[in-house]
Amino acid sequence: MRYEPIRNELFIHNRQNFIKHLKPSSIAVFHSNDVMPANADATLPFRQNNDLFYLSGVDQEESILLLFPGAKDERMQEVLFVRETSDQILTWEGYKLTKQQAQEVSGIKTVLWTHEFNAVLNTLVFEAEHIYLSSNEHLRAVVEVETRNARFIKWCQQHYPLHKYERSAPIMHQLRAVKSAIEIELIKKACHITELGFRRLLQFIKPGVMEYDVEAELYHEFLRNRSKGPAYSSIIASGANACILHYIDNDQECKDGDLLLMDFGAEYANYASDLTRTVPVNGKFTPRQRDVYESVLRVLKTARQMLVPGNTLDQYHKFVGTVMENELIRLGLLQADDVRHQDPAKPLYKKYFMHGTSHLLGLDVHDVGNRFRPFEENMVFTCEPGIYIREEGIGIRLENDILVTRSGPVDLMQNIPLEVDDIERLMQPQ
C-alpha cells in the first residue's frame, strides 16, 4: 500500500467494540468489495469495503472476516480469510498478503485462505443462533450492482434458513461515527495532503487554464504524497459552473474575471478529507465577489462554533439557516419583510443555499451515522456553507473539516488559506 503501515491496535480495538454489541451466540461475517469490471478485460481500481477495513485493516480483494466471540474453539473466535497466492498471480498481479502479513496487519491470529471459508463456516454456524450480515445502508446510496456482501446474504439465507439474521450496519454506524486517536491522525494526514494540493493550485491558476489542468495539478500533488488520489470526484467549476452543485465535467476554460470553485479532498489510508475553496481566476476578487465571499466566510465561522457535543444536525441546520438569511438580506438577495412572512417549511434562503451545511466524515466522505444522534466528542464533520447566484454567475462555497471536542471545535484545516487577503496574496506571481 502507498500509505504508511497502520498500528493494528486500531483494528483490534474496533473489533472489541463491535462484538460488545452482538447478541449472545452470534456470528458476524464481512466481505471485501469486488474488483469491478470496466470493459473487455479491464477492471476499475479496487476500493476496499469500509466495514471490513475498519475491523481488519486488510486492503485486499477476496478477503472475509468472521467474528464468533462465543466459539468453543478459541482459535475460531476471530478468523480472517485472504486470497491464496501463486506463482501465476505473482507474475500477473503482484504480491498478495501472506498469512503472517495478514496477522500483522489485523492483529488476528487465525488466518486461512478464502477458499476455505465455506467449510469453516459450516463447522461453526450450528453453534450460533444469530448471524450478523453486512449491507450498504446509507440515505444517499443508490445500489444497482450486487456486491459480495449482497450475494452472501442470499447464499447464507438459502443454506441456513432457520437461523436468526441481524444487521451489522446499525452497529457499524454507531461505532464509526466516533473516531479514535489513530483515525483522527489519518484524517489529519489526508487534510495535510489536501493543503499541499491547494497551495500548489494558488500559484498555478490563471486566466486561460482549463479546469482539467487544475484537476491534474491536484492529482500530481496527491499521488506524490502517498495518497491513492481524490477521496471523491473533484469539482473544479469555473464561472457559472460553480452554481451546479455536483459539477464534475471539469472541461471548461477558466476565464479572466470569473471565480473558480474547487471542492476536492485527498484520501489517505482509505480515510477522506473534504475541502472547498473559491478563488478569483485572475487572482483578484471584484467588490461584489469579495462581498459574497465574506458573507459565506462569516457563515462558516459562525457555523463551525456550533459543532460541539450535545448539538444535533437539525438544530444546527436551523441555526445556520437563520445566519444565512441575514447575510442574504445584507447582500440584497432577500428582503427582510419577505423573510419574516415566509413559509417555515420553505425557507427563502434555500434559493441561494440549497444544500446542508455539514455531514460526517471518515472512511466515507459522507460517512455513516445517525443524523438524529447528538454530536459527540471525536466526531468529525465538514462545515460547508455556500451562496449560489445563478443570475450573476457567482457560486461560492467554503468548506473545512471540523473535529468535535469537549473544549470546542478543532478545525483540521486551519492552516489552509481561507481569508480573502491571504488568497489574493498567495495567488500573486512569486
C-alpha positions in Angstrom: 0.0 0.0 0.0 1.1 3.6 -0.6 0.3 4.7 2.9 2.4 4.0 5.9 1.5 0.9 8.0 -1.3 1.5 10.5 -0.8 0.2 14.0 -3.0 -2.9 14.3 -4.2 -1.8 17.7 -6.8 0.3 15.8 -8.4 -2.8 14.3 -8.1 -4.9 17.5 -9.9 -2.1 19.4 -12.5 -1.8 16.7 -13.3 -5.5 16.8 -13.5 -5.5 20.6 -16.0 -2.6 20.4 -18.1 -4.3 17.7 -18.5 -7.7 19.5 -19.8 -5.9 22.6 -22.9 -5.1 20.6 -23.6 -8.6 19.4 -26.4 -10.7 20.8 -25.3 -13.9 22.6 -24.4 -16.8 20.3 -23.8 -14.7 17.2 -21.6 -14.9 14.2 -20.8 -11.8 12.1 -19.4 -12.0 8.5 -17.9 -9.2 6.4 -16.8 -9.5 2.8 -14.4 -7.3 0.8 -15.6 -5.4 -2.2 -15.4 -6.9 -5.7 -12.9 -5.9 -8.3 -15.4 -4.2 -10.6 -15.2 -4.8 -14.3 -15.0 -2.0 -16.8 -14.9 -3.1 -20.5 -13.3 -6.1 -22.3 -10.8 -7.5 -19.7 -10.3 -4.1 -17.9 -11.2 -3.5 -14.3 -11.7 -0.4 -12.2 -9.3 0.4 -9.4 -10.0 -1.7 -6.2 -11.5 0.1 -3.2 -12.0 -1.9 -0.1 -15.3 -2.3 1.8 -15.0 0.2 4.6 -16.5 -2.0 7.3 -14.1 -4.8 6.5 -11.2 -2.4 6.6 -12.4 -0.8 9.8 -12.4 -4.2 11.6 -9.3 -5.8 10.0 -7.1 -3.3 8.2 -6.9 -5.6 5.3 -6.9 -3.7 2.0 -7.1 -6.6 -0.5 -9.8 -8.2 -2.6 -11.4 -11.6 -1.9 -11.0 -11.2 1.9 -13.5 -12.3 4.5 -13.7 -11.6 8.2 -15.6 -13.9 10.5 -16.2 -13.0 14.2 -17.7 -15.5 16.6 -16.9 -14.5 20.1 -18.8 -17.4 21.6 -17.0 -20.1 19.6 -16.0 -23.0 21.8 -12.7 -23.3 19.9 -10.9 -20.0 20.8 -9.0 -20.1 17.6 -12.3 -19.6 15.7 -13.4 -16.5 17.6 -11.7 -14.3 15.1 -10.9 -15.7 11.6 -9.5 -13.8 8.7 -9.6 -15.3 5.2 -7.3 -13.9 2.5 -6.7 -14.8 -1.1 -4.1 -17.6 -1.6 -1.4 -16.5 -4.0 0.5 -18.5 -6.6 3.4 -18.0 -9.0 0.9 -17.2 -11.7 -0.8 -14.5 -9.5 2.6 -13.1 -8.6 3.7 -12.9 -12.2 0.5 -11.2 -13.5 -0.8 -9.2 -10.5 2.0 -8.9 -8.0 2.3 -9.6 -4.3 -0.6 -10.6 -2.1 -0.7 -10.8 1.7 0.9 -13.8 3.2 -0.8 -15.3 6.3 1.9 -13.8 8.5 1.5 -10.4 6.9 -2.3 -10.6 7.4 -1.8 -11.4 11.0 0.5 -8.4 11.5 -1.9 -6.0 9.7 -5.0 -7.1 11.5 -3.9 -8.5 14.8 -5.9 -11.7 14.1 -4.1 -14.9 14.9 -6.2 -17.3 12.8 -5.7 -16.6 9.1 -6.9 -19.0 6.5 -7.3 -18.9 2.7 -10.5 -17.6 1.2 -11.4 -20.9 -0.5 -11.6 -22.5 3.0 -14.4 -20.1 4.2 -17.5 -22.2 3.3 -16.2 -25.3 5.0 -15.1 -23.4 8.1 -18.4 -21.5 8.4 -20.3 -24.8 8.1 -18.4 -26.2 11.1 -19.2 -23.1 13.2 -22.6 -21.9 12.2 -24.7 -24.5 14.0 -23.1 -23.4 17.3 -24.7 -20.0 16.7 -28.2 -18.7 16.9 -27.8 -15.3 15.2 -25.9 -14.4 12.0 -25.0 -10.7 11.5 -24.7 -9.7 7.9 -23.2 -6.6 6.3 -25.0 -4.3 3.8 -24.6 -0.8 2.5 -27.2 1.2 4.4 -26.9 4.9 3.6 -29.6 7.5 2.9 -27.7 8.7 -0.2 -26.9 5.2 -1.5 -28.1 4.2 -5.0 -27.2 0.5 -5.3 -27.6 -1.0 -8.7 -24.7 -3.5 -8.6 -24.9 -6.7 -6.5 -21.9 -6.8 -4.1 -20.1 -9.7 -2.5 -21.9 -9.0 0.8 -25.3 -8.9 -1.0 -24.6 -12.2 -2.8 -23.5 -13.7 0.5 -26.8 -12.6 2.2 -28.8 -14.6 -0.3 -26.4 -17.6 -0.2 -26.4 -17.7 3.6 -30.2 -17.4 3.9 -30.6 -20.2 1.4 -28.2 -22.5 3.2 -29.1 -21.7 6.8 -32.8 -20.7 6.6 -33.6 -21.4 10.3 -31.0 -19.0 11.8 -32.0 -15.6 13.0 -30.5 -12.8 10.9 -29.3 -9.5 12.1 -28.0 -6.3 10.5 -24.4 -5.2 11.2 -24.9 -1.8 9.7 -26.6 -0.1 12.8 -23.6 -1.2 15.0 -21.1 0.0 12.4 -22.8 3.3 12.1 -22.7 3.7 15.9 -19.0 2.9 16.1 -17.7 4.6 13.0 -19.3 7.9 13.8 -16.8 8.5 16.7 -13.2 8.5 15.7 -10.3 7.0 17.7 -7.0 8.9 18.1 -5.4 6.8 15.3 -8.2 7.6 12.9 -8.0 11.3 13.7 -4.3 11.2 12.8 -5.1 9.5 9.5 -7.7 12.2 8.7 -5.2 14.9 9.6 -2.8 13.4 7.2 -5.4 13.4 4.4 -6.1 17.1 5.3 -2.4 17.9 5.1 -2.1 16.4 1.6 -5.1 18.4 0.6 -3.4 21.5 1.9 -0.4 20.8 -0.2 -2.6 20.4 -3.3 -4.4 23.7 -2.7 -1.2 25.7 -2.1 0.1 24.3 -5.4 -3.0 25.5 -7.2 -2.7 29.0 -5.9 0.4 29.5 -7.9 -1.0 27.7 -10.9 -4.4 29.1 -11.5 -4.6 32.0 -14.1 -6.8 33.0 -17.0 -6.7 30.5 -19.9 -6.0 27.3 -17.9 -8.6 24.6 -18.3 -10.5 23.1 -15.4 -8.9 19.8 -16.1 -5.5 21.4 -15.9 -6.3 22.4 -12.3 -7.5 18.9 -11.6 -4.3 17.4 -13.0 -2.2 19.5 -10.6 -4.2 18.1 -7.7 -3.6 14.5 -8.8 0.1 15.2 -9.1 0.4 16.5 -5.5 -1.9 13.8 -4.1 0.0 10.9 -5.6 3.4 12.2 -4.7 2.3 12.3 -1.0 1.2 8.7 -0.7 -2.5 9.2 -1.5 -4.2 7.0 -4.0 -5.9 10.1 -5.2 -9.1 12.1 -4.5 -11.5 10.8 -1.9 -14.3 11.6 -4.3 -14.8 13.1 -7.7 -13.2 16.5 -7.7 -15.4 19.6 -8.6 -13.4 22.2 -10.5 -16.1 24.6 -11.5 -15.3 28.0 -13.1 -17.8 30.8 -13.7 -21.5 29.8 -13.8 -20.4 26.1 -13.5 -20.0 26.8 -9.7 -23.8 27.0 -9.4 -24.0 23.3 -10.4 -23.5 21.6 -7.0 -22.1 18.3 -8.3 -20.4 19.6 -11.5 -17.6 17.1 -12.4 -17.2 17.6 -16.1 -14.2 19.9 -15.4 -13.7 20.6 -19.1 -14.1 24.4 -19.4 -11.7 27.3 -19.7 -11.1 29.4 -16.6 -11.7 32.9 -17.7 -10.5 36.3 -16.6 -12.9 37.9 -14.1 -14.6 34.6 -13.2 -14.4 32.7 -9.9 -13.2 29.1 -9.6 -15.0 26.9 -7.1 -13.0 23.8 -6.2 -14.4 21.0 -4.0 -11.8 18.2 -3.5 -10.0 16.2 -0.9 -7.2 13.7 -0.7 -7.7 10.2 0.5 -5.1 8.7 2.8 -5.3 5.1 4.1 -8.9 5.0 2.9 -9.8 8.0 5.1 -11.2 11.1 3.4 -10.7 14.8 3.6 -13.1 17.3 2.1 -12.2 20.9 1.2 -13.9 23.6 -0.8 -12.3 26.9 -1.8 -13.4 29.5 -4.2 -10.8 31.8 -5.7 -10.6 34.5 -8.4 -9.1 33.1 -11.7 -7.1 36.3 -12.2 -6.0 36.5 -8.5 -8.2 39.5 -7.5 -11.8 39.5 -6.3 -14.2 42.1 -7.7 -16.0 44.1 -5.0 -19.2 42.0 -5.5 -17.3 38.7 -5.4 -15.5 39.8 -2.3 -18.7 40.8 -0.6 -20.4 37.5 -1.3 -17.2 35.6 -0.3 -17.1 37.4 3.1 -20.7 36.5 3.7 -20.0 32.8 3.1 -16.9 33.1 5.3 -18.9 34.6 8.2 -21.5 31.8 8.0 -18.7 29.2 8.1 -17.0 30.8 11.1 -20.3 31.1 13.0 -21.5 27.6 12.0 -18.3 25.7 13.0 -18.6 27.1 16.5 -21.9 25.2 16.8 -20.1 21.8 16.2 -20.0 21.0 19.9 -21.1 18.0 21.9 -24.9 17.9 22.5 -26.0 19.7 19.4 -27.9 17.9 16.7 -27.9 18.3 12.9 -31.5 19.5 12.8 -30.9 22.2 15.5 -27.6 23.1 13.8 -29.0 23.5 10.3 -31.9 25.6 11.6 -29.4 27.9 13.3 -27.2 28.2 10.2 -30.3 28.9 8.1 -31.0 32.0 10.2 -27.4 33.2 9.9 -27.6 32.7 6.2 -30.9 34.6 5.9 -29.2 37.7 7.5 -26.3 37.5 5.1 -28.6 37.2 2.1 -30.6 40.2 3.2 -27.4 42.2 3.6 -26.4 41.2 0.0 -29.7 42.4 -1.3 -30.8 38.9 -2.4 -33.7 38.6 0.1 -36.0 41.2 1.7 -36.3 41.2 5.4 -40.1 41.6 5.3 -40.4 38.6 2.9 -38.3 36.5 5.3 -40.5 37.5 8.3 -43.6 36.2 6.4 -42.1 33.2 4.7 -43.4 29.6 5.0 -41.1 28.0 7.6 -41.3 24.7 5.7 -40.0 26.5 2.6 -37.4 29.0 3.8 -36.4 31.6 1.2 -32.7 31.2 1.7 -32.9 27.8 0.0 -33.0 29.6 -3.3 -29.3 30.6 -2.8 -28.1 28.0 -0.3 -29.9 24.7 -1.2 -27.7 22.1 0.4 -26.9 21.1 4.0 -24.1 22.7 6.0 -22.4 19.6 7.4 -22.0 15.8 7.2 -20.0 13.2 9.0 -16.5 12.5 7.6 -14.3 9.4 7.9 -13.8 6.3 5.8 -16.6 7.6 3.6 -16.6 11.2 2.6 -20.3 11.2 3.6 -19.6 8.9 6.5 -22.2 6.6 8.1 -24.0 7.6 11.2 -27.4 8.5 12.7 -28.5 12.1 11.7 -30.6 12.3 14.9 -27.7 11.4 17.2 -26.4 14.3 19.3 -22.8 15.4 18.4 -20.2 13.6 20.5 -16.5 14.2 21.2 -14.3 12.9 18.4 -16.9 13.0 15.7 -15.6 14.8 12.5 -17.9 17.0 10.4 -17.5 19.1 7.4 -18.7 22.7 7.5 -19.6 24.0 4.1 -21.9 26.9 3.6 -22.3 28.4 0.1 -24.1 31.1 -1.8 -25.1 30.5 -5.4 -26.4 33.4 -7.5 -27.1 31.9 -10.9 -28.2 35.2 -12.5 -24.8 36.7 -11.6 -22.7 33.7 -12.5 -21.4 33.6 -8.9 -21.1 30.4 -6.9 -19.1 30.5 -3.7 -18.7 27.6 -1.2 -16.1 27.3 1.6 -15.5 24.1 3.5 -13.3 22.9 6.3 -13.2 19.7 8.3 -14.0 20.1 12.0 -13.3 17.8 14.9 -15.8 17.9 17.8 -14.1 18.1 21.2 -15.2 19.0 24.8 -13.2 22.1 24.7 -14.6 23.3 21.5 -14.4 22.6 17.7 -11.0 22.0 16.3 -10.5 23.0 12.6 -8.4 20.3 11.0 -7.9 22.6 8.0 -7.0 25.7 10.0 -3.7 26.0 8.1 -5.2 26.1 4.7 -5.6 29.7 3.4 -9.1 31.0 3.7 -9.2 34.7 4.2 -9.6 37.0 1.1 -6.3 38.8 1.6 -4.4 35.6 2.0 -5.9 34.1 -1.1 -5.1 37.2 -3.2 -1.5 37.4 -1.8 -0.7 33.8 -2.4 -2.0 34.0 -6.0 0.4 36.7 -7.0 3.4 35.6 -9.1 6.3 34.8 -6.8 
